[in-house]
């Protein structure tokens, strides 16, 4: 055996893993949450700022749907659709209503469908029914259906999400960990043993930064939030570098007021939502270089 054989093998393994990661494509999506621009202006701005696509709810009117479809084609942008359980309806009605909306979305052939699934007021079995129905429809269409970790949904907490993952091993998640930061009232670190069990199921990220008392810090550039931003970046990097997906998707999702704090009486936002999302996209890109 050559003297430096072990060292050579190690180098080849490292080069191989670096090469594999280099082949992975990261797509960034901008949210239309809070957008007040006409669709064409919004999509033009998204494209100009370096995003690959948008994440949106299905528009309510045929005219708005047409504007979205034309704009996506005009600017060469991809789309992830949001979908959700109407937990304002009785359970059986909500389950029935979930299906036609998802069917319409799947016909658009989006990159993914991000679902706000179930309710924290329903049983594990009731929420499980939505996963079964949704997965069957999405698998038939060949489009990933990912379920967002979100307050008021089945995934409102880490323990409940773990319980569902044990019952539904094929569960695919959108990690918006900002919700869990406030639900569990602490900055959950990347080495958390419960979180470690969740991370392999994550196929999409909502990159909003939360903290122990809220789901959104006011400005990710402010030095007082450096620790919170670092904790989130560490988790997101770990997910992306561990992912076996050839294409990994991230939506920057700092939201408008009231998620974005405002000045009392004037209701003026104290920071810029678009700037926050652009900043966090650049921070993630820098982290992955």
Helices and strands as residue ranges (DSSP letters): H 5-23, E 25-31, H 39-48, E 53-57, H 62-75, E 78-84, H 91-106, E 112-116, H 124-141, E 144-148, H 158-167, E 173-175, H 177-183, H 193-199, E 202-206, G 223-225, H 226-242, E 247-252, H 273-288
